[in-house]
Structures are given as C-alpha cells and as structure tokens.
Amino acid sequence: MDALVRKAVPADAESIAQLHIRSWQAAYRSQLPDHYLNGLDQELAARAEFWRTEISSPRSPKHEIWVAGTDSRVEGFVALGPERHADPAGEIYAIYVNPHRWNQGVGRTLFAWATARLFAALYPGAILWVLESNTRARRFYELAGWTLDNKTKIESLPGGVQLQEVRYGISFAPTNASKNGLKNEDS
C-alpha cells in the first residue's frame, strides 16, 4: 500500500484515538492484562480530546504529529519532537498503525518519515521507548537500524498496570553518539 503522509489536523483526532486504542489492543493482547486493554474503549473520547489538543496547540514548534493513509482514511500516525528529558536528542513518542494494515508498508513509511524529520531538525540522534516484551516492534526498529541502548524505565498506568520499557536509539552524528548515550556501528 502506498501511504500518503501528511501533517495531522484536528479533524484527525478521533481517527488517531481509535487507531491508538485498536493498535494497543492487538499488539499488546498477551503482554498486558485483558481487563486493561478491554477498558481502553471507554477512553476514546478522552484520547480524542488529547490528540485534538496536541495537534491544535503543540507544546512547541518542534512537536509534530503526522498521519499516513489515503486521502480519506488515517491508517497510521507518528508523534515526534525533542527528547522529553532534556537530552539534546529527538524522540519518537508514538508510532501506531491500523492492525489491518500491518506488513503493508505504512509503518515503514511513517518511521522513515519521522526519522528523516528528526534528522532534518538537526538533532544529533534520536530515541524511542518500546514495551520490552513487544518483540514485533523491537524487530521492526532493529531492522530500521536503531539499536538497544540498555536504558530501561517502568511506566505506571491506571489499575496498577506497569509497563517495562526499553530504549532504542540512532545517531545522526557519529562523533556525538557516545556523548548522547546513543549507539550505532560507527561509535
């Protein structure tokens, strides 16, 4: 599938929220409790409002949300910007694709787009966090040239659900890779 990538607009917020929920429910089904995943449907309105706000009033001009799909349908989205913890790197905050469109190139298109946007913004490198048990996503990032950098964190969600996450990174400037804690073959 050839996916058109365009900047998200507020009218995309509900589609993004639905896609976000469906992606979690499909990708994390055996990794997170069923009661938590099933309950995500109840969060649709709140998530749509969250994405509408993020699109309408980004935290800074460097925060971007892009969608991919056809002219009339959102099949995937990516959110990116500066790394959240004051590191000079860029970060991919979220990338999700409609589960019915997995393995059709939408994710690769979005991921390449996001990586190129972070590179063009002159970040020395970029990071992303992924659920440690999400072997499918981890393999995807590794095939794209990103490497595990041994940083971990636990994110707590409502209902006592905890996410064990690992960090992946890529360096755009090999001479700065070790300074930023990012790895690639050149560092």
PyRosetta script that sets phi, psi and omega in degrees:
from pyrosetta import init, pose_from_sequence

init()
pose = pose_from_sequence("MDALVRKAVPADAESIAQLHIRSWQAAYRSQLPDHYLNGLDQELAARAEFWRTEISSPRSPKHEIWVAGTDSRVEGFVALGPERHADPAGEIYAIYVNPHRWNQGVGRTLFAWATARLFAALYPGAILWVLESNTRARRFYELAGWTLDNKTKIESLPGGVQLQEVRYGISFAPTNASKNGLKNEDS")
pose.set_psi(1, 127.0)
pose.set_omega(1, 172.8)
pose.set_phi(2, -83.1)
pose.set_psi(2, 118.9)
pose.set_omega(2, -176.5)
pose.set_phi(3, -103.0)
pose.set_psi(3, 130.2)
pose.set_omega(3, 173.1)
pose.set_phi(4, -80.9)
pose.set_psi(4, 127.9)
pose.set_omega(4, 177.5)
pose.set_phi(5, -105.5)
pose.set_psi(5, 130.4)
pose.set_omega(5, 178.5)
pose.set_phi(6, -146.1)
pose.set_psi(6, 159.8)
pose.set_omega(6, 177.3)
pose.set_phi(7, -65.4)
pose.set_psi(7, 137.4)
pose.set_omega(7, 179.1)
pose.set_phi(8, -67.7)
pose.set_psi(8, 147.0)
pose.set_omega(8, 175.4)
pose.set_phi(9, -121.4)
pose.set_psi(9, 159.7)
pose.set_omega(9, -177.7)
pose.set_phi(10, -52.6)
pose.set_psi(10, -32.7)
pose.set_omega(10, 179.5)
pose.set_phi(11, -64.7)
pose.set_psi(11, -16.1)
pose.set_omega(11, 178.3)
pose.set_phi(12, -82.4)
pose.set_psi(12, -10.4)
pose.set_omega(12, -170.6)
pose.set_phi(13, -56.7)
pose.set_psi(13, -45.1)
pose.set_omega(13, -178.3)
pose.set_phi(14, -68.2)
pose.set_psi(14, -40.0)
pose.set_omega(14, 177.4)
pose.set_phi(15, -63.0)
pose.set_psi(15, -40.8)
pose.set_omega(15, 178.2)
pose.set_phi(16, -63.4)
pose.set_psi(16, -45.3)
pose.set_omega(16, -179.6)
pose.set_phi(17, -61.7)
pose.set_psi(17, -44.7)
pose.set_omega(17, 178.8)
pose.set_phi(18, -62.6)
pose.set_psi(18, -45.0)
pose.set_omega(18, -179.3)
pose.set_phi(19, -64.1)
pose.set_psi(19, -40.3)
pose.set_omega(19, 178.6)
pose.set_phi(20, -59.5)
pose.set_psi(20, -48.3)
pose.set_omega(20, -179.7)
pose.set_phi(21, -64.1)
pose.set_psi(21, -48.5)
pose.set_omega(21, -178.8)
pose.set_phi(22, -62.3)
pose.set_psi(22, -37.6)
pose.set_omega(22, 178.6)
pose.set_phi(23, -64.4)
pose.set_psi(23, -46.0)
pose.set_omega(23, 177.6)
pose.set_phi(24, -60.5)
pose.set_psi(24, -45.2)
pose.set_omega(24, -177.2)
pose.set_phi(25, -63.4)
pose.set_psi(25, -34.2)
pose.set_omega(25, 179.3)
pose.set_phi(26, -82.0)
pose.set_psi(26, -48.0)
pose.set_omega(26, -173.4)
pose.set_phi(27, -72.9)
pose.set_psi(27, -33.7)
pose.set_omega(27, -172.5)
pose.set_phi(28, -106.0)
pose.set_psi(28, 13.6)
pose.set_omega(28, -173.3)
pose.set_phi(29, -54.2)
pose.set_psi(29, -42.6)
pose.set_omega(29, -179.6)
pose.set_phi(30, -98.5)
pose.set_psi(30, 5.6)
pose.set_omega(30, -176.1)
pose.set_phi(31, -107.9)
pose.set_psi(31, -23.9)
pose.set_omega(31, 178.2)
pose.set_phi(32, -125.2)
pose.set_psi(32, 157.4)
pose.set_omega(32, -178.5)
pose.set_phi(33, -59.6)
pose.set_psi(33, 139.7)
pose.set_omega(33, 179.7)
pose.set_phi(34, -57.7)
pose.set_psi(34, -40.7)
pose.set_omega(34, -178.1)
pose.set_phi(35, -60.9)
pose.set_psi(35, -36.3)
pose.set_omega(35, 178.6)
pose.set_phi(36, -68.1)
pose.set_psi(36, -49.0)
pose.set_omega(36, -178.4)
pose.set_phi(37, -63.5)
pose.set_psi(37, -42.1)
pose.set_omega(37, 178.8)
pose.set_phi(38, -64.1)
pose.set_psi(38, -33.2)
pose.set_omega(38, -179.9)
pose.set_phi(39, -73.1)
pose.set_psi(39, -13.3)
pose.set_omega(39, -179.5)
pose.set_phi(40, -61.9)
pose.set_psi(40, -28.5)
pose.set_omega(40, 178.3)
pose.set_phi(41, -57.4)
pose.set_psi(41, -31.3)
pose.set_omega(41, -179.6)
pose.set_phi(42, -72.2)
pose.set_psi(42, -12.0)
pose.set_omega(42, -177.5)
pose.set_phi(43, -97.7)
pose.set_psi(43, 5.1)
pose.set_omega(43, -173.9)
pose.set_phi(44, -55.0)
pose.set_psi(44, -50.1)
pose.set_omega(44, -177.3)
pose.set_phi(45, -61.8)
pose.set_psi(45, -44.2)
pose.set_omega(45, -179.9)
pose.set_phi(46, -65.3)
pose.set_psi(46, -41.0)
pose.set_omega(46, 179.1)
pose.set_phi(47, -67.3)
pose.set_psi(47, -39.0)
pose.set_omega(47, 177.5)
pose.set_phi(48, -61.6)
pose.set_psi(48, -42.3)
pose.set_omega(48, 178.2)
pose.set_phi(49, -65.0)
pose.set_psi(49, -40.7)
pose.set_omega(49, 176.6)
pose.set_phi(50, -57.1)
pose.set_psi(50, -50.5)
pose.set_omega(50, -178.0)
pose.set_phi(51, -67.7)
pose.set_psi(51, -34.8)
pose.set_omega(51, 177.4)
pose.set_phi(52, -61.6)
pose.set_psi(52, -43.6)
pose.set_omega(52, 178.5)
pose.set_phi(53, -65.6)
pose.set_psi(53, -45.2)
pose.set_omega(53, 179.6)
pose.set_phi(54, -60.2)
pose.set_psi(54, -36.5)
pose.set_omega(54, 179.9)
pose.set_phi(55, -76.6)
pose.set_psi(55, -44.6)
pose.set_omega(55, -175.7)
pose.set_phi(56, -73.5)
pose.set_psi(56, -36.9)
pose.set_omega(56, -175.1)
pose.set_phi(57, -134.1)
pose.set_psi(57, 70.4)
pose.set_omega(57, -179.1)
pose.set_phi(58, -59.8)
pose.set_psi(58, 151.4)
pose.set_omega(58, -178.7)
pose.set_phi(59, -60.8)
pose.set_psi(59, -28.7)
pose.set_omega(59, 176.3)
pose.set_phi(60, -159.0)
pose.set_psi(60, 167.9)
pose.set_omega(60, 176.7)
pose.set_phi(61, -63.5)
pose.set_psi(61, -17.0)
pose.set_omega(61, 180.0)
pose.set_phi(62, -84.6)
pose.set_psi(62, -9.7)
pose.set_omega(62, 177.2)
pose.set_phi(63, -86.9)
pose.set_psi(63, 123.9)
pose.set_omega(63, -174.9)
pose.set_phi(64, -132.4)
pose.set_psi(64, 146.0)
pose.set_omega(64, 173.2)
pose.set_phi(65, -129.2)
pose.set_psi(65, 127.6)
pose.set_omega(65, -178.7)
pose.set_phi(66, -123.6)
pose.set_psi(66, 147.3)
pose.set_omega(66, 176.9)
pose.set_phi(67, -120.9)
pose.set_psi(67, 156.3)
pose.set_omega(67, 176.5)
pose.set_phi(68, -132.3)
pose.set_psi(68, 148.4)
pose.set_omega(68, 177.9)
pose.set_phi(69, 157.1)
pose.set_psi(69, -144.1)
pose.set_omega(69, 176.9)
pose.set_phi(70, -101.0)
pose.set_psi(70, 178.6)
pose.set_omega(70, 178.5)
pose.set_phi(71, -58.9)
pose.set_psi(71, -30.9)
pose.set_omega(71, -174.2)
pose.set_phi(72, -109.1)
pose.set_psi(72, -5.6)
pose.set_omega(72, -173.5)
pose.set_phi(73, -138.2)
pose.set_psi(73, 130.5)
pose.set_omega(73, 175.8)
pose.set_phi(74, -86.5)
pose.set_psi(74, 120.0)
pose.set_omega(74, -179.6)
pose.set_phi(75, -108.6)
pose.set_psi(75, -10.1)
pose.set_omega(75, 178.7)
pose.set_phi(76, -169.4)
pose.set_psi(76, 162.9)
pose.set_omega(76, 176.0)
pose.set_phi(77, -149.8)
pose.set_psi(77, 158.6)
pose.set_omega(77, 175.9)
pose.set_phi(78, -141.0)
pose.set_psi(78, 138.9)
pose.set_omega(78, 175.2)
pose.set_phi(79, -118.9)
pose.set_psi(79, 134.7)
pose.set_omega(79, -175.9)
pose.set_phi(80, -148.3)
pose.set_psi(80, 166.6)
pose.set_omega(80, 178.2)
pose.set_phi(81, 164.6)
pose.set_psi(81, -157.8)
pose.set_omega(81, 179.7)
pose.set_phi(82, -69.5)
pose.set_psi(82, 147.8)
pose.set_omega(82, 178.5)
pose.set_phi(83, -57.0)
pose.set_psi(83, 138.7)
pose.set_omega(83, -171.6)
pose.set_phi(84, -70.4)
pose.set_psi(84, -17.7)
pose.set_omega(84, -173.3)
pose.set_phi(85, -114.9)
pose.set_psi(85, 39.8)
pose.set_omega(85, 172.1)
pose.set_phi(86, 69.2)
pose.set_psi(86, 7.2)
pose.set_omega(86, 172.6)
pose.set_phi(87, -72.0)
pose.set_psi(87, 149.0)
pose.set_omega(87, -179.2)
pose.set_phi(88, -75.2)
pose.set_psi(88, 1.0)
pose.set_omega(88, -178.3)
pose.set_phi(89, -76.9)
pose.set_psi(89, 164.5)
pose.set_omega(89, 168.7)
pose.set_phi(90, -87.8)
pose.set_psi(90, 169.4)
pose.set_omega(90, 179.7)
pose.set_phi(91, -144.8)
pose.set_psi(91, 139.6)
pose.set_omega(91, 167.6)
pose.set_phi(92, -94.4)
pose.set_psi(92, 111.2)
pose.set_omega(92, -175.8)
pose.set_phi(93, -79.1)
pose.set_psi(93, -36.2)
pose.set_omega(93, -176.5)
pose.set_phi(94, -157.1)
pose.set_psi(94, 140.6)
pose.set_omega(94, 169.8)
pose.set_phi(95, -146.2)
pose.set_psi(95, 120.6)
pose.set_omega(95, -177.9)
pose.set_phi(96, -139.8)
pose.set_psi(96, 145.0)
pose.set_omega(96, -179.8)
pose.set_phi(97, -128.9)
pose.set_psi(97, 144.1)
pose.set_omega(97, 174.3)
pose.set_phi(98, -51.3)
pose.set_psi(98, 124.1)
pose.set_omega(98, -178.7)
pose.set_phi(99, -54.5)
pose.set_psi(99, -28.0)
pose.set_omega(99, 177.6)
pose.set_phi(100, -72.4)
pose.set_psi(100, -9.7)
pose.set_omega(100, -179.9)
pose.set_phi(101, -112.7)
pose.set_psi(101, 7.7)
pose.set_omega(101, 176.3)
pose.set_phi(102, -60.8)
pose.set_psi(102, 147.3)
pose.set_omega(102, 178.4)
pose.set_phi(103, 65.0)
pose.set_psi(103, 24.7)
pose.set_omega(103, 177.9)
pose.set_phi(104, -120.2)
pose.set_psi(104, 9.4)
pose.set_omega(104, 175.2)
pose.set_phi(105, 95.1)
pose.set_psi(105, -8.5)
pose.set_omega(105, -178.9)
pose.set_phi(106, -64.4)
pose.set_psi(106, -46.8)
pose.set_omega(106, 179.7)
pose.set_phi(107, -63.2)
pose.set_psi(107, -43.6)
pose.set_omega(107, 178.6)
pose.set_phi(108, -61.9)
pose.set_psi(108, -41.9)
pose.set_omega(108, 179.3)
pose.set_phi(109, -62.1)
pose.set_psi(109, -48.6)
pose.set_omega(109, 180.0)
pose.set_phi(110, -63.8)
pose.set_psi(110, -42.3)
pose.set_omega(110, -177.4)
pose.set_phi(111, -66.3)
pose.set_psi(111, -42.9)
pose.set_omega(111, 177.1)
pose.set_phi(112, -63.0)
pose.set_psi(112, -40.6)
pose.set_omega(112, 178.8)
pose.set_phi(113, -61.6)
pose.set_psi(113, -48.9)
pose.set_omega(113, -178.3)
pose.set_phi(114, -62.9)
pose.set_psi(114, -43.8)
pose.set_omega(114, 179.1)
pose.set_phi(115, -61.7)
pose.set_psi(115, -42.5)
pose.set_omega(115, 178.7)
pose.set_phi(116, -64.7)
pose.set_psi(116, -38.0)
pose.set_omega(116, 178.6)
pose.set_phi(117, -64.6)
pose.set_psi(117, -42.2)
pose.set_omega(117, 179.1)
pose.set_phi(118, -67.0)
pose.set_psi(118, -39.7)
pose.set_omega(118, 176.3)
pose.set_phi(119, -62.5)
pose.set_psi(119, -45.3)
pose.set_omega(119, -179.1)
pose.set_phi(120, -65.0)
pose.set_psi(120, -25.6)
pose.set_omega(120, 178.3)
pose.set_phi(121, -79.2)
pose.set_psi(121, 3.0)
pose.set_omega(121, 175.5)
pose.set_phi(122, 68.7)
pose.set_psi(122, 25.3)
pose.set_omega(122, 170.9)
pose.set_phi(123, -69.6)
pose.set_psi(123, 146.4)
pose.set_omega(123, 178.2)
pose.set_phi(124, -71.8)
pose.set_psi(124, -16.6)
pose.set_omega(124, 179.7)
pose.set_phi(125, -176.4)
pose.set_psi(125, -175.6)
pose.set_omega(125, -179.1)
pose.set_phi(126, -145.4)
pose.set_psi(126, 158.4)
pose.set_omega(126, 178.5)
pose.set_phi(127, -131.8)
pose.set_psi(127, 167.3)
pose.set_omega(127, 168.4)
pose.set_phi(128, -156.3)
pose.set_psi(128, 155.6)
pose.set_omega(128, 177.8)
pose.set_phi(129, -111.1)
pose.set_psi(129, 141.4)
pose.set_omega(129, -178.7)
pose.set_phi(130, -140.9)
pose.set_psi(130, 146.9)
pose.set_omega(130, 176.0)
pose.set_phi(131, -57.6)
pose.set_psi(131, 126.6)
pose.set_omega(131, -175.7)
pose.set_phi(132, -54.7)
pose.set_psi(132, -37.4)
pose.set_omega(132, -177.4)
pose.set_phi(133, -82.6)
pose.set_psi(133, -1.8)
pose.set_omega(133, -177.6)
pose.set_phi(134, -84.8)
pose.set_psi(134, 75.9)
pose.set_omega(134, -176.0)
pose.set_phi(135, -63.3)
pose.set_psi(135, -31.8)
pose.set_omega(135, 178.7)
pose.set_phi(136, -61.1)
pose.set_psi(136, -51.2)
pose.set_omega(136, 180.0)
pose.set_phi(137, -66.1)
pose.set_psi(137, -40.6)
pose.set_omega(137, -179.0)
pose.set_phi(138, -61.6)
pose.set_psi(138, -41.3)
pose.set_omega(138, 177.4)
pose.set_phi(139, -63.1)
pose.set_psi(139, -40.9)
pose.set_omega(139, 178.0)
pose.set_phi(140, -58.2)
pose.set_psi(140, -48.4)
pose.set_omega(140, -179.0)
pose.set_phi(141, -65.7)
pose.set_psi(141, -40.0)
pose.set_omega(141, 179.8)
pose.set_phi(142, -66.0)
pose.set_psi(142, -39.6)
pose.set_omega(142, 177.1)
pose.set_phi(143, -64.9)
pose.set_psi(143, -27.2)
pose.set_omega(143, 177.8)
pose.set_phi(144, -82.5)
pose.set_psi(144, -0.5)
pose.set_omega(144, 176.5)
pose.set_phi(145, 96.3)
pose.set_psi(145, 4.2)
pose.set_omega(145, 177.1)
pose.set_phi(146, -84.0)
pose.set_psi(146, 150.5)
pose.set_omega(146, -176.9)
pose.set_phi(147, -126.0)
pose.set_psi(147, 147.5)
pose.set_omega(147, 175.2)
pose.set_phi(148, -66.5)
pose.set_psi(148, 132.9)
pose.set_omega(148, -177.3)
pose.set_phi(149, -114.8)
pose.set_psi(149, 15.5)
pose.set_omega(149, 174.8)
pose.set_phi(150, 69.9)
pose.set_psi(150, 11.0)
pose.set_omega(150, 172.6)
pose.set_phi(151, -90.1)
pose.set_psi(151, 140.2)
pose.set_omega(151, 178.4)
pose.set_phi(152, -134.7)
pose.set_psi(152, 160.5)
pose.set_omega(152, 173.9)
pose.set_phi(153, -155.6)
pose.set_psi(153, 159.2)
pose.set_omega(153, 174.7)
pose.set_phi(154, -116.7)
pose.set_psi(154, 125.7)
pose.set_omega(154, 177.0)
pose.set_phi(155, -107.9)
pose.set_psi(155, 130.5)
pose.set_omega(155, -179.9)
pose.set_phi(156, -97.8)
pose.set_psi(156, 130.0)
pose.set_omega(156, 178.3)
pose.set_phi(157, -110.7)
pose.set_psi(157, 166.3)
pose.set_omega(157, 177.2)
pose.set_phi(158, -56.1)
pose.set_psi(158, 151.1)
pose.set_omega(158, 178.4)
pose.set_phi(159, 79.2)
pose.set_psi(159, 15.7)
pose.set_omega(159, 178.2)
pose.set_phi(160, 76.5)
pose.set_psi(160, 12.6)
pose.set_omega(160, 178.8)
pose.set_phi(161, -78.9)
pose.set_psi(161, 130.1)
pose.set_omega(161, 178.7)
pose.set_phi(162, -118.9)
pose.set_psi(162, 136.4)
pose.set_omega(162, 177.8)
pose.set_phi(163, -105.3)
pose.set_psi(163, 120.9)
pose.set_omega(163, 173.4)
pose.set_phi(164, -90.2)
pose.set_psi(164, 114.5)
pose.set_omega(164, -175.7)
pose.set_phi(165, -115.8)
pose.set_psi(165, 151.4)
pose.set_omega(165, 175.1)
pose.set_phi(166, -121.7)
pose.set_psi(166, 156.5)
pose.set_omega(166, -175.8)
pose.set_phi(167, -108.9)
pose.set_psi(167, 137.0)
pose.set_omega(167, 173.0)
pose.set_phi(168, -113.8)
pose.set_psi(168, 152.9)
pose.set_omega(168, 179.3)
pose.set_phi(169, -147.5)
pose.set_psi(169, 164.4)
pose.set_omega(169, 174.5)
pose.set_phi(170, -144.0)
pose.set_psi(170, 142.2)
pose.set_omega(170, 178.8)
pose.set_phi(171, -102.8)
pose.set_psi(171, 132.7)
pose.set_omega(171, 174.7)
pose.set_phi(172, -95.6)
pose.set_psi(172, -17.9)
pose.set_omega(172, -179.0)
pose.set_phi(173, -128.4)
pose.set_psi(173, 96.2)
pose.set_omega(173, -174.5)
pose.set_phi(174, -51.5)
pose.set_psi(174, -33.8)
pose.set_omega(174, -178.5)
pose.set_phi(175, -70.5)
pose.set_psi(175, -20.8)
pose.set_omega(175, -179.7)
pose.set_phi(176, -99.4)
pose.set_psi(176, -2.3)
pose.set_omega(176, -172.4)
pose.set_phi(177, -58.8)
pose.set_psi(177, -48.9)
pose.set_omega(177, -176.2)
pose.set_phi(178, -69.4)
pose.set_psi(178, -34.1)
pose.set_omega(178, 179.1)
pose.set_phi(179, -62.5)
pose.set_psi(179, -34.1)
pose.set_omega(179, -176.3)
pose.set_phi(180, -95.2)
pose.set_psi(180, 2.4)
pose.set_omega(180, -179.7)
pose.set_phi(181, 73.8)
pose.set_psi(181, 15.2)
pose.set_omega(181, 179.5)
pose.set_phi(182, -102.1)
pose.set_psi(182, 151.1)
pose.set_omega(182, -177.9)
pose.set_phi(183, -122.2)
pose.set_psi(183, 147.1)
pose.set_omega(183, 162.1)
pose.set_phi(184, -154.0)
pose.set_psi(184, -178.5)
pose.set_omega(184, -175.6)
pose.set_phi(185, -63.3)
pose.set_psi(185, -23.8)
pose.set_omega(185, -175.9)
pose.set_phi(186, -85.8)
pose.set_psi(186, -8.7)
pose.set_omega(186, -175.8)
pose.set_phi(187, -106.2)
pose.dump_pdb("model.pdb")
